[in-house]
Amino acid sequence: MPHIALPRTETDTAWRAAARGLLARGVPPEEVTWSRGNAAQDLFATPPEAVAPARSTIKVPRDFVDLAKTVVWHSDPERFARLYAVLWRLRHEKRLMEDRGDAGLAKLRAMEKAVRRDRHKMTAFVRFREIGAPDAARRRFAAWFEPTHYTLEPTAPFFARRFADMDWMIATPDLTAVFEDGKLGFADGQPRPDIPEDATEELWGTYFRNIFNPARLKVGAMTSEMPKKYWKNLPEARHIPEMIASAESRARAMQDAAPTLPPLRAAKITERLAAPDVRRPVADDLDQLSADENACTRCPLFENATQAVPGIGPRDADLMVVGEQPGDQEDLAGRPFVGPAGQMFDRIAKESGIDRAQAFVTNAVKHFKFTPRGKRRIHQNPSTSEIKACRFWVQSEIALVRPKLILSMGGTAAESLTGSRKGILARRGTIEATEDGVPVFLTVHPSYLLRLPDPALRDEETDKFRADLRAAQAHLEELRAA
Protein backbone atom coordinates (compact mmCIF):
# COMPACT_ATOMS: atom_id res chain seq x y z
CA MET A 1 0.00 0.00 0.00
CA PRO A 2 1.72 3.26 -1.09
CA HIS A 3 2.04 6.04 1.46
CA ILE A 4 2.24 9.67 0.39
CA ALA A 5 4.06 11.97 2.84
CA LEU A 6 3.28 15.59 2.02
CA PRO A 7 5.49 18.49 3.15
CA ARG A 8 4.45 20.87 5.92
CA THR A 9 4.60 23.83 3.51
CA GLU A 10 3.17 24.10 0.00
CA THR A 11 0.96 21.17 0.97
CA ASP A 12 -1.74 22.12 -1.53
CA THR A 13 0.64 22.00 -4.49
CA ALA A 14 2.20 18.73 -3.29
CA TRP A 15 -1.19 17.05 -2.79
CA ARG A 16 -2.35 18.09 -6.23
CA ALA A 17 0.78 16.71 -7.90
CA ALA A 18 0.58 13.44 -5.94
CA ALA A 19 -3.12 13.00 -6.62
CA ARG A 20 -2.68 13.54 -10.36
CA GLY A 21 0.16 11.02 -10.43
CA LEU A 22 -1.84 8.41 -8.53
CA LEU A 23 -4.85 8.98 -10.75
CA ALA A 24 -2.73 8.56 -13.90
CA ARG A 25 -1.42 5.24 -12.55
CA GLY A 26 -4.95 4.09 -11.73
CA VAL A 27 -4.31 3.71 -7.99
CA PRO A 28 -7.72 3.52 -6.21
CA PRO A 29 -8.32 5.55 -3.01
CA GLU A 30 -8.47 2.51 -0.71
CA GLU A 31 -4.89 1.58 -1.60
CA VAL A 32 -3.29 4.89 -0.57
CA THR A 33 -2.46 6.40 2.82
CA TRP A 34 -1.53 10.02 3.37
CA SER A 35 0.27 12.12 5.95
CA ARG A 36 1.61 15.65 6.32
CA GLY A 37 4.91 16.57 7.89
CA ASN A 38 5.85 14.21 10.71
CA ALA A 39 2.40 12.64 11.09
CA ALA A 40 2.46 8.92 11.89
CA GLN A 41 1.68 6.61 9.00
CA ASP A 42 -0.09 3.27 8.71
CA LEU A 43 1.94 0.35 10.12
CA PHE A 44 1.21 -1.62 6.95
CA ALA A 45 2.05 1.16 4.51
CA THR A 46 5.11 1.07 2.31
CA PRO A 47 7.73 3.79 2.91
CA PRO A 48 6.79 7.27 1.67
CA GLU A 49 7.19 7.57 -2.05
CA ALA A 50 7.35 10.33 -4.59
CA VAL A 51 4.67 10.01 -7.22
CA ALA A 52 5.70 10.87 -10.75
CA PRO A 53 3.57 13.61 -12.28
CA ALA A 54 0.92 12.58 -14.76
CA ARG A 55 2.04 12.62 -18.38
CA SER A 56 -1.40 13.39 -19.73
CA THR A 57 -3.67 16.25 -18.72
CA ILE A 58 -6.40 15.26 -16.26
CA LYS A 59 -9.37 17.61 -16.44
CA VAL A 60 -11.48 18.20 -13.34
CA PRO A 61 -14.08 20.88 -12.61
CA ARG A 62 -12.67 24.20 -11.47
CA ASP A 63 -14.98 23.97 -8.49
CA PHE A 64 -13.11 20.90 -7.25
CA VAL A 65 -9.71 22.55 -7.74
CA ASP A 66 -10.82 25.50 -5.59
CA LEU A 67 -12.32 23.14 -3.03
CA ALA A 68 -9.09 21.13 -2.76
CA LYS A 69 -6.95 24.26 -2.38
CA THR A 70 -8.88 25.08 0.77
CA VAL A 71 -9.61 21.65 2.29
CA VAL A 72 -5.92 20.58 2.33
CA TRP A 73 -5.39 23.06 5.18
CA HIS A 74 -8.02 21.39 7.40
CA SER A 75 -6.74 19.54 10.48
CA ASP A 76 -8.73 16.35 9.83
CA PRO A 77 -6.14 13.63 9.06
CA GLU A 78 -8.60 12.10 6.55
CA ARG A 79 -8.82 15.23 4.41
CA PHE A 80 -6.33 14.07 1.76
CA ALA A 81 -8.00 10.67 1.43
CA ARG A 82 -11.47 12.25 1.20
CA LEU A 83 -10.31 14.63 -1.51
CA TYR A 84 -8.69 11.85 -3.51
CA ALA A 85 -11.82 9.70 -3.18
CA VAL A 86 -13.95 12.46 -4.72
CA LEU A 87 -11.31 13.09 -7.40
CA TRP A 88 -11.38 9.37 -8.25
CA ARG A 89 -15.17 9.46 -8.63
CA LEU A 90 -15.03 12.54 -10.86
CA ARG A 91 -13.54 10.42 -13.64
CA HIS A 92 -16.95 8.88 -14.24
CA GLU A 93 -19.42 11.08 -12.30
CA LYS A 94 -19.09 14.24 -14.37
CA ARG A 95 -21.76 16.19 -12.48
CA LEU A 96 -20.75 15.07 -9.01
CA MET A 97 -19.81 18.61 -7.94
CA GLU A 98 -23.42 19.70 -8.54
CA ASP A 99 -24.87 17.03 -6.21
CA ARG A 100 -25.61 18.86 -2.97
CA GLY A 101 -26.96 15.65 -1.43
CA ASP A 102 -23.72 13.65 -1.82
CA ALA A 103 -22.39 12.78 1.65
CA GLY A 104 -18.71 12.75 0.67
CA LEU A 105 -18.93 16.09 -1.06
CA ALA A 106 -20.99 17.57 1.79
CA LYS A 107 -18.22 16.62 4.23
CA LEU A 108 -15.62 18.40 2.08
CA ARG A 109 -17.87 21.46 1.80
CA ALA A 110 -18.13 21.55 5.59
CA MET A 111 -14.33 21.33 5.85
CA GLU A 112 -13.97 24.13 3.29
CA LYS A 113 -16.28 26.35 5.32
CA ALA A 114 -14.38 25.59 8.55
CA VAL A 115 -11.05 26.51 6.95
CA ARG A 116 -12.43 29.75 5.51
CA ARG A 117 -13.85 30.65 8.91
CA ASP A 118 -10.51 29.86 10.58
CA ARG A 119 -8.65 32.07 8.11
CA HIS A 120 -11.11 34.90 8.76
CA LYS A 121 -10.59 34.54 12.50
CA MET A 122 -6.83 34.77 12.02
CA THR A 123 -7.08 38.03 10.09
CA ALA A 124 -9.41 39.40 12.77
CA PHE A 125 -7.68 38.25 15.96
CA VAL A 126 -3.91 38.26 15.35
CA ARG A 127 -2.48 40.99 17.60
CA PHE A 128 1.05 42.20 16.86
CA ARG A 129 3.30 43.53 19.63
CA GLU A 130 6.32 45.69 18.86
CA ILE A 131 9.63 44.01 19.74
CA GLY A 132 12.10 46.35 18.03
CA ALA A 133 13.10 49.95 18.51
CA PRO A 134 10.29 52.27 17.34
CA ASP A 135 12.78 54.53 15.54
CA ALA A 136 14.37 51.73 13.48
CA ALA A 137 14.28 51.89 9.68
CA ARG A 138 11.83 48.96 9.64
CA ARG A 139 9.86 48.39 12.83
CA ARG A 140 9.66 44.80 14.09
CA PHE A 141 6.58 43.07 15.49
CA ALA A 142 5.63 39.59 16.69
CA ALA A 143 2.37 37.74 17.36
CA TRP A 144 1.25 34.37 18.69
CA PHE A 145 -1.82 32.60 17.37
CA GLU A 146 -3.39 29.16 17.78
CA PRO A 147 -5.50 28.37 14.69
CA THR A 148 -7.85 25.42 14.68
CA HIS A 149 -6.54 24.28 11.28
CA TYR A 150 -3.27 24.65 9.35
CA THR A 151 -4.23 28.06 8.04
CA LEU A 152 -1.08 30.13 8.67
CA GLU A 153 0.52 29.50 5.26
CA PRO A 154 -2.52 30.39 3.09
CA THR A 155 -3.32 33.41 5.29
CA ALA A 156 0.19 34.85 5.69
CA PRO A 157 0.13 36.66 2.29
CA PHE A 158 -2.74 38.78 3.63
CA PHE A 159 -0.48 40.09 6.41
CA ALA A 160 2.40 40.53 3.94
CA ARG A 161 0.22 42.84 1.85
CA ARG A 162 -1.31 44.65 4.82
CA PHE A 163 1.94 45.18 6.76
CA ALA A 164 4.48 45.38 3.96
CA ASP A 165 6.33 48.32 5.57
CA MET A 166 7.41 46.43 8.69
CA ASP A 167 9.13 43.18 9.68
CA TRP A 168 7.01 40.72 11.59
CA MET A 169 6.65 37.16 12.81
CA ILE A 170 3.50 35.11 13.48
CA ALA A 171 4.24 32.02 15.55
CA THR A 172 1.85 29.06 15.80
CA PRO A 173 2.31 25.53 17.18
CA ASP A 174 2.57 24.18 13.60
CA LEU A 175 4.48 26.81 11.59
CA THR A 176 6.08 30.23 12.05
CA ALA A 177 5.68 32.88 9.37
CA VAL A 178 8.56 35.38 9.08
CA PHE A 179 8.38 38.55 6.98
CA GLU A 180 11.69 40.42 6.67
CA ASP A 181 12.79 43.01 4.13
CA GLY A 182 9.68 42.35 2.07
CA LYS A 183 10.19 38.57 1.82
CA LEU A 184 7.86 36.00 3.34
CA GLY A 185 9.20 32.67 4.64
CA PHE A 186 8.22 29.86 6.96
CA ALA A 187 9.98 28.02 9.77
CA ASP A 188 9.00 25.27 12.19
CA GLY A 189 6.29 25.86 14.76
CA GLN A 190 7.22 26.70 18.32
CA PRO A 191 5.81 27.03 21.83
CA ARG A 192 4.29 30.36 22.72
CA PRO A 193 7.15 32.89 22.80
CA ASP A 194 7.52 35.46 25.55
CA ILE A 195 6.30 38.55 23.74
CA PRO A 196 6.23 41.65 25.99
CA GLU A 197 3.26 43.98 26.03
CA ASP A 198 3.70 47.36 24.37
CA ALA A 199 2.25 50.82 24.78
CA THR A 200 -0.48 50.36 22.18
CA GLU A 201 -2.34 47.73 24.23
CA GLU A 202 -3.66 50.22 26.79
CA LEU A 203 -4.72 52.53 23.97
CA TRP A 204 -6.46 49.66 22.14
CA GLY A 205 -8.27 48.66 25.37
CA THR A 206 -9.47 52.24 25.87
CA TYR A 207 -10.79 52.36 22.30
CA PHE A 208 -12.56 49.01 22.70
CA ARG A 209 -14.27 50.10 25.95
CA ASN A 210 -15.45 53.34 24.38
CA ILE A 211 -17.05 51.78 21.30
CA PHE A 212 -18.86 49.14 23.40
CA ASN A 213 -22.63 49.74 23.44
CA PRO A 214 -24.18 48.00 26.48
CA ALA A 215 -27.71 48.47 25.11
CA ARG A 216 -26.90 46.23 22.12
CA LEU A 217 -25.06 43.48 23.98
CA LYS A 218 -25.78 39.95 22.72
CA VAL A 219 -23.37 37.59 24.44
CA GLY A 220 -24.23 34.61 22.21
CA ALA A 221 -23.61 36.52 19.00
CA MET A 222 -20.42 38.05 20.41
CA THR A 223 -18.89 34.72 21.45
CA SER A 224 -19.90 33.23 18.11
CA GLU A 225 -17.91 35.90 16.26
CA MET A 226 -15.15 36.17 18.89
CA PRO A 227 -14.79 32.66 20.43
CA LYS A 228 -13.33 32.55 23.92
CA LYS A 229 -10.33 30.48 22.75
CA TYR A 230 -8.90 33.69 21.21
CA TRP A 231 -9.46 35.93 24.23
CA LYS A 232 -6.16 35.13 25.93
CA ASN A 233 -4.28 36.68 22.98
CA LEU A 234 -6.45 39.81 22.66
CA PRO A 235 -5.47 42.81 24.83
CA GLU A 236 -9.04 44.11 24.73
CA ALA A 237 -10.50 40.80 25.94
CA ARG A 238 -9.42 41.45 29.53
CA HIS A 239 -12.16 44.10 29.69
CA ILE A 240 -14.99 41.88 28.38
CA PRO A 241 -16.11 40.20 31.67
CA GLU A 242 -16.44 43.55 33.42
CA MET A 243 -18.27 45.12 30.46
CA ILE A 244 -20.76 42.23 30.34
CA ALA A 245 -21.33 42.40 34.10
CA SER A 246 -21.99 46.16 34.02
CA ALA A 247 -23.94 46.26 30.73
CA GLU A 248 -27.42 46.28 32.28
CA SER A 249 -26.70 49.09 34.73
CA ARG A 250 -24.91 51.14 32.05
CA ALA A 251 -27.80 50.70 29.61
CA ARG A 252 -30.23 51.81 32.31
CA ALA A 253 -28.08 54.86 33.03
CA MET A 254 -28.00 55.73 29.32
CA GLN A 255 -31.79 55.47 29.19
CA ASP A 256 -32.20 57.69 32.26
CA ALA A 257 -29.84 60.27 30.78
CA ALA A 258 -31.63 60.39 27.42
CA PRO A 259 -33.42 63.66 26.57
CA THR A 260 -37.16 63.78 27.20
CA LEU A 261 -39.64 63.85 24.31
CA PRO A 262 -42.19 66.57 23.55
CA PRO A 263 -45.47 65.75 25.40
CA LEU A 264 -47.54 64.90 22.31
CA ARG A 265 -44.90 62.60 20.78
CA ALA A 266 -44.23 60.97 24.17
CA ALA A 267 -47.95 60.28 24.61
CA LYS A 268 -48.17 58.60 21.20
CA ILE A 269 -45.18 56.38 21.92
CA THR A 270 -46.52 55.46 25.36
CA GLU A 271 -49.88 54.54 23.80
CA ARG A 272 -48.18 52.39 21.14
CA LEU A 273 -46.02 50.55 23.70
CA ALA A 274 -49.10 49.83 25.78
CA ALA A 275 -50.98 48.33 22.82
CA PRO A 276 -51.93 44.65 23.18
CA ASP A 277 -49.84 43.61 20.16
CA VAL A 278 -46.54 44.55 21.87
CA ARG A 279 -45.58 42.08 24.60
CA ARG A 280 -42.31 42.02 26.50
CA PRO A 281 -40.93 39.64 27.46
CA VAL A 282 -41.98 36.95 24.99
CA ALA A 283 -44.34 34.21 26.15
CA ASP A 284 -42.89 31.29 28.10
CA ASP A 285 -44.69 28.64 26.05
CA LEU A 286 -45.80 28.13 22.46
CA ASP A 287 -49.52 28.14 23.26
CA GLN A 288 -49.30 31.59 24.82
CA LEU A 289 -47.13 32.79 21.93
CA SER A 290 -49.75 31.54 19.45
CA ALA A 291 -52.44 33.45 21.32
CA ASP A 292 -50.27 36.58 21.26
CA GLU A 293 -49.75 36.23 17.52
CA ASN A 294 -53.50 35.93 16.93
CA ALA A 295 -53.95 39.24 18.76
CA CYS A 296 -51.25 40.97 16.68
CA THR A 297 -52.01 44.34 15.06
CA ARG A 298 -48.42 45.31 14.25
CA CYS A 299 -49.18 45.83 10.56
CA PRO A 300 -52.35 46.22 8.42
CA LEU A 301 -52.35 42.57 7.25
CA PHE A 302 -54.46 41.48 10.26
CA GLU A 303 -57.40 43.55 9.01
CA ASN A 304 -58.30 41.30 6.03
CA ALA A 305 -56.85 37.92 7.06
CA THR A 306 -59.11 35.31 8.66
CA GLN A 307 -56.61 34.70 11.47
CA ALA A 308 -52.90 34.56 12.23
CA VAL A 309 -51.11 31.31 11.41
CA PRO A 310 -48.63 30.51 14.21
CA GLY A 311 -45.87 27.93 13.90
CA ILE A 312 -46.42 24.35 15.05
CA GLY A 313 -44.09 21.59 16.15
CA PRO A 314 -42.12 20.32 19.14
CA ARG A 315 -40.76 22.89 21.59
CA ASP A 316 -37.35 21.12 21.48
CA ALA A 317 -37.15 20.66 17.69
CA ASP A 318 -33.60 20.64 16.28
CA LEU A 319 -34.88 21.82 12.88
CA MET A 320 -37.05 24.88 12.27
CA VAL A 321 -38.60 25.28 8.81
CA VAL A 322 -39.50 28.88 7.91
CA GLY A 323 -41.68 29.55 4.86
CA GLU A 324 -42.81 32.86 3.45
CA GLN A 325 -46.42 33.54 4.49
CA PRO A 326 -49.72 31.63 4.84
CA GLY A 327 -51.67 30.88 1.68
CA ASP A 328 -55.42 30.74 1.21
CA GLN A 329 -55.84 27.29 2.77
CA GLU A 330 -53.47 28.06 5.67
CA ASP A 331 -55.41 31.25 6.40
CA LEU A 332 -58.67 29.29 6.67
CA ALA A 333 -57.20 26.36 8.64
CA GLY A 334 -54.96 28.39 10.95
CA ARG A 335 -52.09 25.90 10.36
CA PRO A 336 -48.92 26.37 8.26
CA PHE A 337 -48.06 24.35 5.15
CA VAL A 338 -51.39 22.61 4.51
CA GLY A 339 -51.91 23.89 0.96
CA PRO A 340 -50.36 22.63 -2.32
CA ALA A 341 -46.90 24.00 -1.50
CA GLY A 342 -47.02 22.43 1.95
CA GLN A 343 -48.07 19.07 0.54
CA MET A 344 -45.20 19.23 -1.97
CA PHE A 345 -42.78 20.06 0.83
CA ASP A 346 -44.03 17.14 2.93
CA ARG A 347 -43.46 14.70 0.08
CA ILE A 348 -39.96 15.89 -0.84
CA ALA A 349 -38.93 16.29 2.79
CA LYS A 350 -39.87 12.66 3.46
CA GLU A 351 -37.83 11.57 0.43
CA SER A 352 -34.89 13.60 1.77
CA GLY A 353 -34.93 12.08 5.26
CA ILE A 354 -36.59 15.02 7.03
CA ASP A 355 -39.32 14.09 9.51
CA ARG A 356 -41.78 16.98 9.51
CA ALA A 357 -43.35 15.73 12.74
CA GLN A 358 -40.02 16.39 14.48
CA ALA A 359 -39.55 19.85 12.95
CA PHE A 360 -41.03 23.19 14.00
CA VAL A 361 -42.77 24.63 10.93
CA THR A 362 -43.66 28.30 10.67
CA ASN A 363 -43.77 31.33 8.34
CA ALA A 364 -41.87 34.60 8.24
CA VAL A 365 -45.18 36.52 8.00
CA LYS A 366 -48.15 35.35 10.07
CA HIS A 367 -51.12 36.82 8.15
CA PHE A 368 -52.23 36.07 4.57
CA LYS A 369 -51.72 39.01 2.19
CA PHE A 370 -53.94 38.88 -0.88
CA THR A 371 -55.88 40.79 -3.51
CA PRO A 372 -59.57 39.79 -4.06
CA ARG A 373 -60.39 38.75 -7.62
CA GLY A 374 -63.97 37.61 -7.85
CA LYS A 375 -64.35 34.69 -5.43
CA ARG A 376 -60.61 34.06 -5.41
CA ARG A 377 -57.94 35.56 -3.15
CA ILE A 378 -54.69 36.10 -5.09
CA HIS A 379 -51.45 35.86 -3.11
CA GLN A 380 -49.39 39.06 -2.79
CA ASN A 381 -45.77 39.31 -1.59
CA PRO A 382 -45.35 41.00 1.81
CA SER A 383 -43.57 44.34 1.86
CA THR A 384 -40.34 44.97 3.74
CA SER A 385 -42.20 46.86 6.48
CA GLU A 386 -44.62 43.94 6.92
CA ILE A 387 -41.71 41.47 7.13
CA LYS A 388 -40.03 43.66 9.74
CA ALA A 389 -43.25 43.89 11.74
CA CYS A 390 -43.53 40.09 11.86
CA ARG A 391 -39.84 39.49 12.58
CA PHE A 392 -40.61 39.91 16.29
CA TRP A 393 -42.77 36.77 16.22
CA VAL A 394 -40.22 34.73 14.27
CA GLN A 395 -37.48 35.76 16.69
CA SER A 396 -39.75 34.83 19.61
CA GLU A 397 -40.32 31.36 18.13
CA ILE A 398 -36.57 30.90 17.61
CA ALA A 399 -35.92 31.98 21.22
CA LEU A 400 -38.42 29.42 22.56
CA VAL A 401 -37.54 26.49 20.29
CA ARG A 402 -33.77 27.13 20.11
CA PRO A 403 -33.25 25.07 16.92
CA LYS A 404 -29.84 23.84 15.85
CA LEU A 405 -30.61 24.69 12.19
CA ILE A 406 -33.20 26.80 10.37
CA LEU A 407 -34.33 25.78 6.88
CA SER A 408 -35.28 29.05 5.14
CA MET A 409 -37.51 28.64 2.09
CA GLY A 410 -38.04 31.58 -0.24
CA GLY A 411 -37.07 35.23 -0.44
CA THR A 412 -39.41 36.48 2.30
CA ALA A 413 -38.00 33.99 4.80
CA ALA A 414 -34.43 34.88 3.79
CA GLU A 415 -35.14 38.60 4.28
CA SER A 416 -36.68 37.99 7.70
CA LEU A 417 -33.85 35.74 8.93
CA THR A 418 -30.75 37.22 7.27
CA GLY A 419 -31.82 40.75 6.36
CA SER A 420 -31.71 40.27 2.59
CA ARG A 421 -33.74 38.47 -0.07
CA LYS A 422 -31.47 39.42 -2.97
CA GLY A 423 -30.02 36.66 -5.15
CA ILE A 424 -31.89 33.83 -3.46
CA LEU A 425 -31.31 31.49 -6.43
CA ALA A 426 -27.56 32.12 -6.26
CA ARG A 427 -27.54 31.74 -2.46
CA ARG A 428 -29.61 28.54 -2.35
CA GLY A 429 -27.80 25.60 -0.83
CA THR A 430 -25.59 27.87 1.29
CA ILE A 431 -25.60 28.43 5.03
CA GLU A 432 -25.81 31.91 6.55
CA ALA A 433 -26.91 32.95 10.05
CA THR A 434 -29.41 35.03 11.99
CA GLU A 435 -28.17 38.04 13.92
CA ASP A 436 -28.02 35.77 16.98
CA GLY A 437 -25.80 33.26 15.22
CA VAL A 438 -28.32 30.49 14.47
CA PRO A 439 -27.28 28.78 11.19
CA VAL A 440 -29.75 29.27 8.32
CA PHE A 441 -29.81 26.92 5.31
CA LEU A 442 -31.22 28.80 2.32
CA THR A 443 -33.35 27.32 -0.46
CA VAL A 444 -36.35 28.20 -2.62
CA HIS A 445 -39.99 27.90 -1.58
CA PRO A 446 -42.02 24.96 -2.98
CA SER A 447 -44.50 27.45 -4.44
CA TYR A 448 -41.72 28.59 -6.78
CA LEU A 449 -41.61 25.05 -8.20
CA LEU A 450 -45.39 24.94 -8.62
CA ARG A 451 -45.36 28.19 -10.61
CA LEU A 452 -42.83 27.01 -13.22
CA PRO A 453 -44.69 26.51 -16.54
CA ASP A 454 -42.05 24.31 -18.23
CA PRO A 455 -42.39 20.67 -17.01
CA ALA A 456 -38.74 19.89 -17.78
CA LEU A 457 -37.54 22.95 -15.87
CA ARG A 458 -39.92 22.12 -13.02
CA ASP A 459 -38.46 18.60 -12.75
CA GLU A 460 -34.92 19.98 -12.82
CA GLU A 461 -35.64 22.56 -10.11
CA THR A 462 -37.46 19.96 -8.03
CA ASP A 463 -34.36 17.76 -8.12
CA LYS A 464 -32.29 20.73 -6.93
CA PHE A 465 -34.78 21.39 -4.14
CA ARG A 466 -34.61 17.73 -3.09
CA ALA A 467 -30.81 17.95 -3.07
CA ASP A 468 -31.02 21.11 -0.91
CA LEU A 469 -33.19 19.32 1.66
CA ARG A 470 -30.81 16.37 1.75
CA ALA A 471 -27.87 18.69 2.28
CA ALA A 472 -29.76 20.50 5.05
CA GLN A 473 -30.52 17.18 6.77
CA ALA A 474 -26.86 16.14 6.45
CA HIS A 475 -25.74 19.43 8.00
CA LEU A 476 -28.25 18.99 10.82
CA GLU A 477 -26.80 15.56 11.59
CA GLU A 478 -23.32 17.13 11.76
CA LEU A 479 -24.61 19.76 14.20
CA ARG A 480 -26.20 17.07 16.36
CA ALA A 481 -22.96 15.10 16.44
CA ALA A 482 -20.81 18.15 17.26
Disulfide bonds with the S-S distance in Angstrom:
none
